[in-house]
């Protein structure tokens, strides 16, 4: 590692100015994507080099992902993954140290062929770990054909100071995201909860009014679910509700949402879908549920059916509550008609 002092790079005054600017910018949002974009913009002002990137640690996969990239290889590298120990950011992630390399192709620590693919002609690299409370959250990687922008100690100190601010902001954004997730998601199924459902229906009704598009709801209730609890116990019943939720989510469009309304009741919201389209989907889902063997991994092979009720906006109600109530009424019509069927209000 070359340690050269010189006047190339940001001055102390410039460092302080940038740190204040970065701090103000990061305090303005809790959205992770916005944070990364803001940092990338500030890094461009401070280090006008040919390659800038922020990689975020994926804890589950134990590797790094290029989340924001600036330079001619941005499209190729975006969401590309780097294993710990491989290339400069991978080495930084493994060792938790700042790295400055004047010529990455001559440094035995790094895979030359892999560096050629990632960096191409950018031989000089400066990288710093993003750490919060001694835990790695990511890496900032800068690269350039010549080492001039990275030679001063001030440059490295400035980037390290920026990295500390960024790491804290990333941790805060993740904590906020987890809190939001807990507020809107049903813990048992991973589907949206009833509170979020009502807000979503209200927003979609406003959208339907604005753009004059259809909107439909499907209310679903499992048939004789009490027998499952009585025969197999409540733990098996809870696992079955989870599996039903996964099955419903796997068989709807990305634009639709599935929510657990309560107990063994589920609601699907179908934007840009009229009653005829909702009937088709409900019919398909009725067959999928009836033909599915539940809790096979537990050795249970439980069969269950469900009753489906459909309502549409605006013909079946002019508010989120009336549309939802009418879907519920239609579901009870299916119950009264013999269960395992689809009814419309």
N, C-alpha and C positions, 0 to 999 in steps of 0.2 A: 504494500500500500504506500503510495507516494504521499508524503506530508510536506507540502510546499507552502510557504507563506508568501504573500504578495498582495498587490493592490487590485488584482483582477477579481471581479465579483462585487456583490453588494457592499456598500459602506455601512458603518454602524448606524448612521442616521437613517439610511434607507432600510436597514434591517428593522429598526424600531417602528418605522412608518408602516412597513409591510405587516409586521406582527399585530399592530393596532388595527390595521385594515382587515386582516384575516379574522381577528377576534370579533370585531363588529359584525362581519359577514356571517360567521358561524353562529353567532347568537341570534341571528334573525330567522332561523328556520330549524325545524326538527326533522325535516325530510332528508333521508340519506342521499338520495339522488341529487337534490339541490346542493347539499353540503359538498359532495364530490365535484360537482360542476363549478361551484364557487372557488374551491381550492385550486382546481385546474386552471381557472382563469387567472387567479393571483400568482400561481407558479409561472405562468407564461409571462407575466409582467416582470417577475423577479429573475427568472432564468429563461431567456429567449433561445432555448436549445431545440434541436430537431426532434427529440423524442421525450415526452412526458407521460407518465402513467401512474395510476393509483390502483393497487391490487388489494383486494379484501380477502381475509382469511375465511375460508369455508370450514367451520369447526367440524361439521359432520364428515366431510370428505377429507379433511386434514390437508387441504391444498389451497393455493391462492388463485384468485380469479381476477383477470383484468376487467375492472368495472368502468374506468374512465381512461381513455387513451387519446393523446394528441400527437399528430405527426402523420407522415405518409403511410404508416402501417396501421393506422387507427382501426380501419375496418377489419383487417386481418387478425388483429390481436384482441379486439373487443370480445369479452367473455371467454377468451382462451385461458386454459388452466395451466398452472405451474406447480409441480410437485416440490415439496420441501427438499432443500438440498440441491436442486437443479437450477442452473442459471443464477444470475445475480440476486433477483428477488427471492428465489428459493433458498439460497445460501443465507441471506439476511433473515428470512423467516426461521431458519433452523438455529442460527447463532445469535440472533437478536442484536446485531452490531451494525453500525454505520459502515458502509463500504464505498471507497473511492478507488477506482481502477483507471489508470491512464490508458491501458490497452488490454481490453478484456480477452483478446485472442491469445495473449502471451501469459495469462494468469492461469496457473495449473489448477486453481480451485474451481474453475468453471468449464463446463462442457463447450468446447470450441464450436462444434457443428451446431449445437443447439443455439448458441449465442449468435451464430451467423444467421440463423433463421429468424430469431427474434429481433436482433439489433441491426443486421445487415452492415452498413458502413459506419454505424455509430460505435466506435471503438472505446470511447471514454464513457464511464458510467459512474454516477453518484446515486447511491440508494440509502434510504434510512428506514428503520422499522417504525411502524405506528404502534406504540405501546400505551396502554392505559392501565394503571395500577399493576405494572409488571406483566400484563397479559398482552400478547401480540394480537392486534386486530387487522393489520395489513402492512403494506410496504409502499413507499413512494420511490419511483424509479425515474431517473433522468439520464439521458444519454445524448452524446454529441460526437461528431467526427473528430474534434480535437478537444483537449482537456481544459482549454483556457477558462471556460465559465466556472470550473469546479476547483481551480487551483488554490484559491484563498481559503484560509481557515474560517474566515467570516462567512463564506458561502455555505460551508458545511454546518456551521453553528446556526446559521439562519434557517436552513432546511430542517435541522433537528428541532429547532424551536417551533417552526410551523407544524412539524409532525406531531409534537406534543399537543398542540391545540386541536389538530385534526383528529387525533386518536380519542381525545375526550369528547369531541363533538359526535364522532361515530358511535361511541358507547352510549351517549345520551339519546341519539336517534334510534338506536336499537332498543333501548329501554322503553322509549316512547312507543315504538312500533309494537313491542310485546304487550304493553298496557292496552293499546288500542285493540289488539287482537283479542285480549281477554274480555274486553268490554262488549265486543260484537259477535263473538264466536261461542257456540255451545260446547262446553267442555267435553261432554260424552261423545258426541258425533263428529266434531270438527266442522259442522255446518254452521251457518249463521243462526243467531238466536232470535227470539220473538221481537225483542226491542229493535234490533237492526232491521228485521223484516218489515216492520211497520214504517220505519223511516224510508226504506228502499221503495216500498209500494207507493208512498206519498211522492217521492221524487219521480218515479216512473209515470205516475198519473199526470204530473206536471209536464213531463216530456211528451206524453201521448197527446195532451191538449195542445201543446205548442206545435208539434209536428203533424198532428192529426194521424197518429199511428195507433194500431190496436194494442191491447194489453190484456193478458189473461192470467188467471190464477188457478192452480190445482191444489185442492185440499185433500190430504191423504191420511187415512186412519187405518191401522192394522186391525184385521178381523180376529176376534177372540184372543187377543194378546194376553189376557189374564190367564188363560190356560197354560201359556208358555211359562209364565212366572210360577204358577201353581205346580206344574209338573217338573220343571227344571231348576227353579229357584231364581231369585232376582238378579244374581250375578250373571247368569246365562241370559236372562231377559235383557239386561243392560248391554251385554255384548251383541245381542241380536239387533237391538236398536242401532248400535253403532254400524253394524254391517248393512242394515237397511239404508242408513244414511249414505254410506259409501256407494251402494248400488244405485241409488237415485242420482247421486252426483255424477256417477260415471256414465249415465245415460241421458244427460241433458246437454244443451249447447253451452259454450263458454259465456254467452250473453245472458243465459238464464241463471237464476240463483235458487239454491235449495236451502231451506231453513227448518230447524226443528222447532215446532210451535209449542210443544210441551208433551210429556208422556210419550205415547207412541203416535203422535200426530206430526205431520210434516206439511209444509207448504212450498210449492214451486211458483216462482214468479217468471212469467214468460213475456219479455218485451217484444214488441213488433210481431205479436202472435194473436190472431183472432180465435174465435171459439172453435172453428173447424180444425185449425192446427193444434189447438190444445186437446181436442178430442182424440186426434191421432196419437199424440204423445202419451196421453193418459192411457189409451188402449194398449200401447206398446209396453208401458211401464207396468200395467196390471199383469200382463203376460210374463214379463221379466221377473216380477216378484213372485208370482204363483209357481213358476217353473224352477225357481232357485232353491238349492239346498243350502240352508243356513247353518253356520257353525260346524262345518265339516271338519276343520282342524281340531275341534274339541271332541269329535266323534259323535256329534248329536244328530246331524242330518235332519234338521227341523224344517218343516214346510209351513208356510203361512201365506195368507192372501191379504188383500187390502181393498178398501173402498175409496173411490175417487170422486171428488166433486169439483165442478168447473164453474167459474164465473168470469165474465169479461167486462172490461171498461170500454165505453160508458154505458152499455145497455143494461148491465146488472148492478149499477150503483154509480153514484157521482162522487164518492169519497173512498179513501182507503179502507175505512172501517166497514162501510156497507158492501163493498166488493168482497172483502175478506169474509164477512158474515154470510154473504150469499154463497160463497164457495163452500163454507162450512155446512150451510143448509143443504146444498146439493149433495155433499158427502153423506149426510144423514138420510137423504132420499135413497142413496145407494145402499145404505145399511138396511133400511126398511124394505127395499126391493129384493133383498136376498144376499147382500154382501158380494165381494169379489166382482164388482161391476163399476161402471163409470156413469155418472149422472150430471146433467147440467141444470142450472136453475131455470 
